[in-house]
Amino acid sequence: MDVKEYFARISYRGSYDQPDLATLTDIFQHHIRAVPFENLSIHCGESIELDLEATYNKIVRKKRGGWCMENNHLLSWVLKTLGYDVTLLGSKVYVPEYEAYADEIDHLLLKVVLDGKSYIVDGGFGMAYQIWQPLELISGIDQPQTPGVFRLLEESGIWYLEKVKRKQWVPNQSVSTSHNVEKEVCRRVYLFTLQPQDIKEFRACNAHLQTAPDSLFVTKSMCSLQTPDGVRALVGWKLTEIKYNYKDNMDLVEIRILADEEIEKTLKEKFNVTLDKKFVPINTSRLSLF
């Protein structure tokens, strides 16, 4: 495994000799614009492994993406190699349809300490709730970013991440079935503590999420990628492209339903993903990702 090969994968050509916030942010943004958040392996009959070398080969050499436990595990290795102080953390994702957080830890994120300040770095959430810059670990302060305003809140040792959403303009309303998209102003994203985790503590979660019949990742095939001005996502057969702050504090949301024969071409052209095995799209869950 070679950091320079990773940098080639994410098209990063900047300096990296000084572990500072500007460099961290630059590497992070290159990562989320090159490496998709995706669970396509599950729907190609492949298993998702948490072995770092396997993740490296998948993301760097095969130019695939991954979910949080792959993206952030790889990012933690890169940042540690460059001299950053990195800790793995676990979180419970908020499910708006149930108005509740997950019962068990189901998401991996990173804490990075720089010059005495702590930051949350999460390159594996995807969709419209993907942060674009490290979030300073400070409670109750709005942290505006291009995707929207993110905010961390702390209560009795538990931290909560939420995102204030803009209004959305959806020209093709007929194919929009999102849950309360127009009414939702602020979305809870996840809760977490600062208890350090080891990657092996995510193995049960990693297995459960790709096999449980009611797992979101089993009931939905998904691939999302951040773009210079927004995000695009293929969920089942639905391709959604969002342009942030398109006009008057409003995001432009364009939606198209693809035919089976368009899927492979779209994955290649929109996400730079080529799959080794036959991919079977699925979207049987009503849970909203936007």
N, C-alpha and C positions, 0 to 999 in steps of 0.2 A: 504494500500500500504506500502510495507516494502522494504527498501534498501537492506537488506540481502537476501531477496527473489529474487530481481533483480540481485544481484551479483551471486547467484546460477544459474540463467538463463543464464548469460553470462560466467559462469565458472571462475569468478574473485575471486582469493584467496589472493590477495595482501593486503597491509595495506591501510587505507583510512582516517587516523586520521589527516594527514597533507595535506591541499589543495595546492599542488605544481604541477609544470609542469610534472614531472616524473609520478606522480600518475594519473593526468588527462590523459596523453598520454596512460598509461597502461589500464585504464578503457575504454577509447575510442577505443583502438584497440581490446579489448575483445568484445566490443559491435558490431563493424562492422564485426567481424568474427563469431558472434553467431546469430545476428539478421539480416535477409535478408532485402534488399530493395525490396519491392514487392507490387503489386496492385491486388493480386489475388481475394480479396473480391469482386471487381467490376465484376469479371467474374464468381462469384459463387452466384450472386444475393443478395449480402450483401452490406450494405452501410458502408462507412468509417466515423466514428464519431470523432470529435476533443475533446470530453470529456476525461480528463486525466485518470480518473478511467477506462473508457472503453478501452483506449489505453493500460493501464497497464495490464488489464485482457487479452487482445488480445496478447500482446507481451510476457509478463512475464508468465502468467498462461497457456495460450493456445499454447505458444511457436511458435507464428507466427512472421511475420515481419510487415513492414509497409512502407509508403512512407515518404517524408521529414517531413510532418506536424505531423506524429505520432512518428517517430524515434527521431527527435530533440526535440519535446515537452517532450517526456519521459526523454531524456538525460538532458534537462534543469532542470527538477524536481529532478533528481538524483544529479546533480552537485550543485544545490541550497541547497539541503538537506545536502550535505557534506561541505557546507560553501563557495562555489565558487561564485564569482561575475559574474552573467550570464545575458545577454540581448538578447532578441529575435530580429532578423533582417529579413527583407524581400528582396528577390532578383528576378531578371528577367533572366530566363534561355536563353542561346543563342541557336538558331536553325540553324545549318549550312546549311541545304537545302534552307532556306529562307535568309540566310546571315543577320539575324536580331535577336535582343533580343525580348522577349515577350513584348506585349504592357502593360500588367499589372503584378504586383507581383505574381509569381507563385511558389515560393520556400521559405522555411523557413530554416534559419541557425542561429547559435549562435555566440555571441561574449563573450569571457571570459577574464576578466582582472585579471592578476596575477603579483604581485610585480611591479606594475606600467606599465606593458606591456600588450597590447591587443592581443588576439589571435582569429582567426576564427576557430570554431569547427563545423563541419558539418558531422553528421553521417547518413545523409539521401539523398545522391545523387546517390550512387550505381554505377553499371557498372564499366567501366575503368576510370571514372573521380572522383571516390571516394578518398578523401584524406585519408592518413593513420596516419597522425600526425597533431596536431593543427598547423595552419599557423600563424606566427607572422604577425600582421597587420602593414606591412611596405612596402612601394611602391618601385617597381623596382628591388627587390632582388630575385635572383633565390633561391628557397627552395627545394633542391633535396629530393625526397622520393622514396621508392621502386617502386611505380607505374610510376614514371617519375618526371620531374622537374615542380613544380608548381610556379606560379609567381602572385603576386598581384600588380596592377597598379592603382594609384589614379590620377584622373583628375577632378578638379573643384568640389570636394566633392563626386564624384562617384568613387567607387572602382570596378575594373575588375579582375576576376580570370581567368587565362589561364593555360593550361598544355602543356608542350613540350613533344611530343610523340616520342617513339622509333620506329625504323622500325619493321615491323611485318613479321613473317614467318608463312604462312598458308599452311600446307602440303596438305589439302584438298580444293584446290581452287575452285572446281566445285560447292560447296555449299556456297561460300562467295559472298554475294551481297551487302556488305557495300559500302556506298557512299564515293568515293575517299579515301579509307583507305590508299592506298600506297602513295598518293600524299600529304596527310595532315601531316604537320610537327608540327604545333602548333594549338591547339583547344581552342577557347574561351569557357568558361564554363558558367559564369553568371556575371551580374553586380549587385551591391547593394550599399545602402547608410548606414550610421551609425544611421539612425533614428530608435529609439526603437519602437518595435511593440508589440501588445498584441495578444494572441492567437485568440481572438474573431475577430480580423481583417483579419484572414485567413479563416473564415467560408464560405464566398461567393466563394472564390477561391477553397476551398475544395469541395464544392458542384458542381461547374462548371467543375472541372477537371474529376469528376467521372460520369458526365451526358452529357456533350456537345458531339455531334456526331463527331466533328473533334478533340477532345482531344486525345493526344498521349496515355493516359492511358485507353481510351475507345477502341481505335483501336489496341492496343497491350497489351497482357497479359505478365507480366514480373516478374521475380524473380531473384535477383542477390545476391551473397554472396562473401565477401572477404575471401581469403584463406591465409595460411601462406606465400605463394610465388606468389600469383596472385589473380584472380577473376574468378568466374564461373557465368553464367547467362542462364536462360531459357526464351527465348522470343518467344511466340507462341509455335511452335514445335522445334525451333532451340536451341540446347544446345551448348553454346560457353564456352570453358575453356582456360584461358590465364595464361601462366607462364611468369612472368616478368623477363626481363634480362636473358633469357634462354641461350643466347650465343652472344658474340660480340655486346653488346648493342642492342639486338634484342629480342622482345617478341615472344614466341611461342603461336600461336592461333589455337586451335583445335576445329573444328565445326562438329556437328552431327545433323541430322534431326531425331527426334523421331517419333515413331508410337504412335497413341492414347493410346494404352494399356501400353506404357512405361512411360507416363507422371506422373501418381500418384506415381509409384515406384521411379522415378527420383527425384521428389520433396522431398520424404522422405529420400532417401539415400544421395542426394547431398546437400540438403538445410535444412534437418531436419524439414520439413513442412508437417503437416497432416491437410487436410481440412475437415470441417464438412459437406459441401454441394458439390453438383456436380459442377466440374470445367469445363468450356468450353474455351479452348485455342483460341486465336485469334492473327493474325498479318496481318492486312490489310493496315497498314501505311508503306510508303517507307522511313520514317525518320530513320536515322541511330543512334544507341545508342553506337557505338564504333568508 
